[in-house]
């Protein structure tokens, strides 16, 4: 009995010495042990559920894009139908006026409200480019729309004594630009030129010194600068429209870059 006790003590000392001189052994759990089950459950929660959540988000993103695409298509359809109807109403009104009156005098006065509304409504074309639902250059669209807004509000609306009856070329230029676009630009330049004497005489929209802001602005020279700006801008706009025509009629792929 004493020998057994001594042997047990020696064995325990040897095992203690081995534990002290070597690193502890990792405890391996069997798949059926409670600890392993808890670990696997935790892994399932961290991995499987996370993967399902990510997969759900991946499926949700294309759905959102499709909904936004459908909304953009619906809005553009409404916008184009409204603009087409508006310009059609304007064209019919002009034809009826000519048939009834036999002259262009008074034409602008009879159609000015419709013209101003739909021409101003075209500002949304710039917004469409800015938010990306129409893949067109913001610069090109902005210049085109702004020039028409400028003519409608800052020339024909503001300068009452000199309102030329040039609304017809605006509508035709939008549809038959190859010949009428240069004619329309020439009409705009002639309209501004005809308004210059009145602007210079009255000093309209001009700010003279001295004033509390210490700023001066001469609308007369602003119009001269505007006329000069047509020289570099017109070729860019005209060739842009020619490229768009090739794209629509002949199916050519045109890659444009913003300046």
C-alpha positions in Angstrom: 0.0 0.0 0.0 2.9 2.3 0.8 4.5 1.5 -2.5 1.3 2.3 -4.4 1.1 5.6 -2.6 4.7 6.4 -3.4 4.2 5.4 -7.1 1.2 7.6 -7.3 3.1 10.5 -5.8 6.0 10.0 -8.2 3.6 9.8 -11.2 1.8 13.0 -10.1 5.2 14.8 -9.7 6.3 13.7 -13.2 3.0 14.9 -14.8 3.4 18.2 -12.9 6.9 18.6 -14.2 5.8 17.9 -17.8 2.9 20.5 -17.5 5.4 23.0 -16.2 7.9 22.5 -19.0 5.4 22.2 -22.0 2.4 24.3 -23.2 -1.0 23.1 -22.3 -2.9 21.0 -24.8 -6.0 22.5 -26.5 -9.3 21.0 -25.4 -11.1 19.4 -28.4 -14.9 19.2 -28.2 -16.8 16.6 -29.9 -19.7 17.6 -32.2 -22.1 16.2 -29.7 -20.8 18.1 -26.7 -22.8 21.0 -25.3 -19.9 23.4 -25.8 -19.5 22.5 -29.4 -23.2 22.9 -30.0 -23.1 26.4 -28.5 -20.1 27.3 -30.6 -21.7 26.1 -33.8 -24.9 28.0 -32.9 -22.9 31.2 -32.4 -21.2 30.6 -35.7 -24.5 30.1 -37.4 -25.8 33.3 -36.0 -22.7 35.3 -37.0 -22.2 33.8 -40.4 -25.4 32.4 -41.8 -27.7 35.1 -40.7 -25.2 37.8 -41.7 -25.0 36.3 -45.2 -28.7 36.1 -45.5 -29.0 39.8 -44.5 -26.4 40.8 -47.1 -28.1 38.7 -49.7 -31.4 40.5 -48.9 -29.7 43.8 -49.3 -28.2 42.8 -52.6 -31.7 41.7 -53.8 -33.2 44.9 -52.6 -30.8 47.3 -54.4 -31.7 46.2 -57.9 -35.4 46.5 -56.9 -34.9 50.1 -55.9 -33.0 50.9 -59.1 -35.8 49.3 -61.1 -38.4 51.4 -59.3 -36.4 54.6 -59.8 -36.0 53.7 -63.5 -39.7 53.2 -63.9 -40.4 56.5 -62.1 -37.9 58.4 -64.3 -39.4 56.8 -67.5 -43.0 57.7 -66.4 -41.9 61.3 -65.7 -40.1 61.7 -69.0 -43.0 60.3 -70.8 -45.4 62.8 -69.2 -42.9 65.7 -69.7 -42.5 64.9 -73.5 -46.2 64.5 -74.0 -46.9 67.8 -72.2 -44.3 69.7 -74.2 -45.4 68.2 -77.5 -49.0 69.1 -76.7 -48.0 72.6 -75.7 -46.1 73.3 -78.8 -48.8 71.8 -80.9 -51.4 74.1 -79.3 -49.0 77.0 -79.9 -48.6 76.1 -83.6 -52.4 75.7 -84.1 -53.0 79.1 -82.4 -50.5 80.8 -84.8 -52.0 79.1 -87.9 -55.6 80.2 -86.8 -54.4 83.7 -86.1 -52.9 84.0 -89.6 -56.0 82.5 -91.2 -58.3 84.9 -89.3 -56.2 88.1 -89.4 -54.2 87.7 -92.5 -51.2 89.4 -90.9 -48.5 88.7 -88.3 -49.3 91.9 -86.4 -50.6 91.1 -82.9 -49.5 87.5 -83.2 -47.1 87.6 -80.3 -49.6 89.2 -78.0 -52.1 86.4 -78.8 -49.7 83.6 -78.0 -47.3 85.1 -75.5 -48.8 83.4 -72.4 -48.6 79.9 -73.9 -45.1 80.6 -75.3 -43.8 81.9 -72.0 -45.2 79.0 -70.0 -43.8 76.2 -72.2 -40.6 77.9 -72.8 -40.0 78.4 -69.1 -41.2 74.8 -68.5 -38.2 73.7 -70.6 -35.9 74.6 -67.7 -36.7 71.1 -66.4 -34.5 69.8 -69.2 -31.5 71.1 -67.4 -32.7 69.4 -64.2 -33.0 66.1 -66.0 -29.4 66.3 -67.1 -28.2 67.3 -63.6 -29.8 64.4 -61.9 -28.7 62.0 -64.6 -32.1 60.7 -66.0 -31.1 62.1 -69.4 -27.6 61.3 -70.7 -27.0 64.7 -72.3 -24.4 67.4 -71.6 -25.5 69.8 -68.9 -23.5 72.6 -70.6 -25.0 72.1 -74.0 -28.6 71.8 -72.7 -28.1 74.7 -70.4 -26.9 77.0 -73.2 -29.8 76.0 -75.5 -32.5 76.4 -72.9 -31.0 79.6 -71.4 -30.9 81.3 -74.8 -34.6 80.8 -75.3 -35.4 81.9 -71.8 -33.3 85.0 -72.3 -35.1 85.9 -75.6 -38.6 85.3 -74.1 -38.2 87.1 -70.8 -35.3 89.6 -71.1 -36.0 90.8 -74.7 -39.5 90.2 -76.0 -41.2 90.5 -72.5 -39.2 93.3 -71.1 -38.8 95.6 -74.2 -42.5 96.4 -75.0 -41.9 99.0 -77.8 -39.8 96.5 -79.8 -41.4 93.0 -79.9 -40.7 91.3 -83.2 -43.1 88.6 -84.3 -40.5 85.8 -84.3 -42.2 83.1 -82.3 -42.7 80.9 -85.4 -39.0 80.3 -85.9 -38.7 79.1 -82.3 -41.1 76.2 -82.8 -39.8 75.3 -86.2 -36.2 75.5 -85.1 -37.0 72.9 -82.4 -38.1 70.4 -85.1 -36.4 71.4 -88.4 -33.1 72.7 -87.1 -30.9 72.0 -90.1 -32.0 75.1 -91.9 -34.1 76.9 -89.3 -31.6 76.7 -86.5 -29.3 79.1 -88.2 -32.3 81.2 -89.2 -33.5 81.2 -85.6 -30.1 82.3 -84.3 -30.0 85.1 -86.9 -33.5 86.1 -85.7 -32.4 86.2 -82.1 -29.4 88.4 -83.0 -31.5 90.7 -85.1 -34.0 91.0 -82.3 -31.3 91.9 -79.7 -29.8 94.4 -82.2 -33.1 96.0 -82.8 -33.6 96.4 -79.0 -30.2 98.1 -78.5 -31.3 101.7 -79.2 -34.2 101.5 -76.7 -32.0 99.9 -74.0 -29.3 102.6 -74.5 -31.8 105.4 -74.4 -33.8 104.2 -71.3 -30.9 102.6 -69.4 -33.2 99.7 -68.4 -31.8 97.0 -66.1 -28.7 99.1 -65.7 -27.1 100.2 -62.4 -25.2 103.4 -62.3 -22.6 104.7 -59.9 -22.6 106.0 -57.2 -24.7 103.7 -55.2 -24.4 102.1 -51.8 -23.2 98.8 -53.2 -20.5 100.5 -55.3 -21.4 98.3 -58.3 -22.3 99.2 -61.8 -24.0 97.2 -64.5 -24.8 98.3 -68.1 -27.5 96.2 -69.8 -26.6 97.7 -73.2 -23.0 96.3 -73.1 -24.3 93.1 -71.6 -26.4 92.6 -74.7 -23.4 93.3 -76.9 -21.4 90.7 -75.1 -24.3 88.3 -75.4 -24.4 88.8 -79.2 -20.6 88.2 -79.4 -20.9 85.0 -77.4 -23.0 83.5 -80.2 -19.8 83.3 -82.4 -18.0 80.6 -80.4 -21.2 78.9 -79.0 -23.3 78.5 -82.2 -20.9 76.0 -84.0 -20.8 73.8 -80.9 -24.5 73.7 -80.5 -25.2 73.2 -84.2 -22.7 70.3 -84.6 -24.1 68.8 -81.3 -27.6 68.8 -82.9 -26.2 67.2 -86.1 -24.6 64.5 -84.0 -27.9 63.9 -82.2 -29.6 63.7 -85.6 -27.2 61.0 -86.8 -27.7 59.1 -83.5 -31.5 59.1 -83.8 -31.9 58.6 -87.6 -28.9 56.3 -88.3 -28.3 54.6 -85.0 -24.7 55.9 -84.6 -23.3 55.7 -81.1 -22.1 59.2 -80.2 -19.9 59.6 -77.1 -20.0 63.1 -75.7 -17.9 64.7 -73.0 -18.7 67.7 -70.9 -16.5 70.6 -71.6 
